[in-house]
Amino acid sequence: MSLQNTLDYRPAAVREGLNIQWTPYLVGIGIGVLSWVVFLVVNNPLGITTALSQVSGAVATPILGAEAVAKNSYWARNLFSFDYGTLFLVGTLLGGFGSAVLAGSFRFEQVPTVWSERFGPSPMNRYAVAFLGGIVAMYGARLANGCTSGNGISGGLQLALSGWVFLAVMFATGTATAFAMFRTAR
């Protein structure tokens, strides 16, 4: 076995040229089933931003002190608890990593090609825009009291008008943003 094969994290089937694809239909069915199982087991909709807020408060406690975190009205409402939301957060990260490895598409890439073609190869510019986008997305999610999975998926599955409006606005603004930012990319 060569050193290259030893360091290759991909499954043997992928290394040998088999292309494992995740079909969006099966993934969608899986997310729908998962959502209803979560409703049945823990009586809560899917969601990740509350758990992320709880974890951020837990991380801030040793840095800022327990008293400062307790005085923060936002963190006081979102006290850390190791519950299904925390498991969903960890599972989302591990599941995304695992599916990328299985599909053979995982790679460390500071600046994606499509970004580099449009905005240049600077990793710092890419990080700054990604960080700003993350802040805006998280602020919007917390302002709306839910994220894509909480408002869009769970709200849509419950046939809530707010969930369907959220999905329509998300797709419209996502499409407009992609068009504005990447219209000249190949």
C-alpha positions in Angstrom: 0.0 0.0 0.0 1.5 3.3 -1.0 1.7 6.4 1.2 -0.9 8.1 -1.0 -3.4 5.3 -0.3 -2.6 5.4 3.4 -3.5 9.1 3.6 -6.5 8.8 1.3 -9.6 9.2 3.5 -12.0 8.1 0.8 -13.8 4.7 0.8 -12.2 2.1 -1.5 -15.2 2.2 -3.8 -14.7 5.9 -4.4 -10.9 5.5 -4.8 -11.6 2.9 -7.5 -13.7 5.3 -9.5 -17.2 4.6 -8.4 -19.1 7.8 -8.1 -21.5 7.7 -5.1 -24.2 10.3 -5.6 -26.9 11.3 -3.0 -30.2 11.6 -4.8 -32.1 14.6 -3.7 -35.4 12.7 -3.7 -34.2 10.1 -1.2 -32.4 12.8 0.9 -35.7 14.8 1.0 -37.7 11.7 2.0 -35.0 11.0 4.7 -35.3 14.6 6.1 -39.1 14.4 6.1 -39.0 11.1 8.0 -36.4 12.4 10.4 -38.5 15.5 11.1 -41.6 13.4 12.0 -39.5 11.0 14.1 -38.2 14.0 16.0 -41.7 15.3 16.5 -42.8 11.9 17.8 -39.9 11.3 20.1 -39.0 14.8 21.6 -42.2 16.8 20.6 -40.1 19.5 19.0 -39.4 20.5 15.4 -36.0 20.2 13.7 -33.8 23.2 14.4 -30.2 24.0 15.0 -29.8 27.7 15.8 -31.1 27.4 19.4 -28.5 24.7 20.1 -25.8 26.8 18.4 -26.8 29.7 20.7 -26.7 27.5 23.7 -23.3 26.2 22.8 -22.0 29.7 22.2 -23.1 30.7 25.7 -21.4 27.6 27.1 -18.2 28.5 25.2 -18.5 32.1 26.4 -18.8 31.2 30.1 -15.1 30.4 30.8 -14.0 33.4 28.7 -16.4 36.0 30.0 -17.4 34.5 33.3 -20.6 32.9 34.4 -21.9 36.1 35.8 -21.5 38.0 32.5 -23.2 35.2 30.6 -26.1 35.1 33.1 -26.6 38.9 32.8 -26.9 38.6 29.0 -30.6 38.4 28.3 -30.1 36.4 25.2 -28.0 33.7 26.7 -30.2 33.7 29.9 -33.1 32.6 27.6 -30.9 30.0 25.9 -29.1 28.2 28.7 -27.0 25.3 27.6 -28.6 21.8 27.9 -27.4 18.6 26.3 -30.6 17.7 24.5 -31.7 16.7 21.1 -30.8 20.1 19.7 -27.2 19.6 20.7 -27.2 16.1 19.2 -28.8 17.5 16.0 -26.0 20.1 15.8 -23.3 17.6 16.3 -25.0 15.1 14.0 -25.4 17.7 11.2 -21.6 18.4 11.3 -20.7 14.7 11.4 -23.3 13.7 8.9 -22.2 16.4 6.4 -18.6 15.3 6.8 -19.5 11.6 6.5 -21.6 12.1 3.4 -18.9 14.2 1.7 -16.4 11.5 2.4 -18.7 8.7 1.1 -19.4 10.7 -2.0 -15.7 11.4 -2.5 -16.3 15.1 -2.7 -14.6 16.2 0.6 -11.6 18.4 0.2 -9.9 21.2 2.0 -10.4 24.3 -0.2 -9.7 27.8 1.0 -11.1 29.5 -2.1 -13.5 27.6 -4.4 -12.8 27.9 -8.1 -16.1 29.7 -8.8 -15.3 32.3 -6.1 -11.8 32.8 -7.3 -13.0 33.3 -10.9 -15.3 36.1 -9.8 -13.6 37.7 -6.8 -9.9 36.6 -7.0 -7.8 34.1 -5.1 -7.5 35.9 -1.7 -8.4 33.6 1.2 -8.9 36.6 3.5 -11.6 38.1 1.3 -13.3 34.7 1.1 -13.2 34.3 4.9 -14.4 37.9 5.5 -17.4 37.5 3.2 -18.2 34.0 4.6 -18.0 35.3 8.2 -20.3 38.3 7.3 -22.7 36.0 5.6 -22.8 33.7 8.6 -23.5 36.6 10.9 -26.3 37.9 8.7 -27.8 34.4 8.3 -27.6 33.7 12.1 -29.0 37.1 13.0 -31.9 36.5 10.6 -32.5 33.0 11.9 -32.6 34.1 15.5 -34.8 37.2 14.6 -37.2 34.9 12.9 -37.0 32.5 15.9 -35.8 29.7 13.7 -33.4 28.6 11.0 -33.8 27.0 7.6 -34.6 23.7 9.2 -36.8 25.2 11.9 -38.8 27.6 9.8 -38.5 26.0 6.3 -38.5 22.3 6.8 -40.5 21.9 10.0 -42.8 24.8 9.2 -43.4 23.5 5.7 -44.1 20.0 7.0 -46.7 21.4 9.4 -48.2 23.4 6.5 -47.7 26.6 8.4 -48.1 29.6 6.1 -45.0 31.2 7.8 -42.9 28.2 6.8 -44.0 28.4 3.1 -43.4 32.2 3.0 -40.0 31.7 4.5 -39.1 29.0 1.9 -40.3 31.3 -1.0 -38.4 34.3 0.3 -35.3 32.2 1.0 -35.3 30.7 -2.6 -35.9 34.1 -4.2 -33.2 35.9 -2.3 -30.8 33.0 -2.7 -31.3 33.0 -6.4 -31.0 36.8 -6.7 -27.8 36.8 -4.5 -26.2 34.0 -6.6 -27.1 35.8 -9.8 -25.7 39.1 -8.5 -22.5 37.6 -7.2 -21.7 34.9 -9.7 -23.3 36.1 -13.0 -20.0 36.2 -14.8 -18.7 32.9 -13.5 -18.7 29.9 -15.7 
